[in-house]
Amino acid sequence: GKGDIASRLFSSLQLDSSKARELLQWQPVITMDEQLKKTAEHYRRFID
């Protein structure tokens, strides 16, 4: 089902922005939760 697809897409995805934060004083524009919600909405539209 859809849960299996999401699991396969994201189970091995790991991001770490600590180096950019440290070296460039970078801060994300939106939170991780907000971006995950947007990503999930995108894939829901794509799959449906």
C-alpha positions in Angstrom: 0.0 0.0 0.0 0.9 3.7 0.2 2.6 3.2 3.6 5.0 0.6 2.0 5.8 3.1 -0.8 6.6 5.8 1.6 8.7 3.5 3.7 10.8 2.4 0.7 11.2 6.0 -0.4 12.3 7.4 2.9 13.6 4.6 5.1 17.3 5.2 4.2 17.1 9.0 3.8 19.1 10.8 6.5 20.0 14.5 6.3 22.5 16.4 8.5 22.8 20.1 8.1 25.1 20.6 11.0 28.2 21.3 8.8 26.3 24.0 6.9 25.0 25.5 10.1 28.5 25.6 11.6 30.6 26.7 8.7 28.1 29.0 7.0 25.8 30.0 9.9 23.0 28.6 7.8 19.5 28.3 9.1 16.6 26.5 7.3 13.8 28.7 6.0 11.1 26.3 7.3 11.2 23.6 9.9 11.8 19.9 9.2 8.2 19.1 10.2 6.8 21.7 7.7 9.0 20.4 4.9 8.1 16.8 5.6 4.4 17.8 5.5 4.9 19.5 2.1 6.8 16.5 0.8 4.1 14.0 1.9 1.5 16.2 0.3 3.5 16.2 -3.0 3.8 12.4 -3.0 0.1 12.0 -2.1 -0.8 14.0 -5.2 1.7 12.1 -7.3 0.5 8.7 -6.2 -3.2 9.4 -6.2 
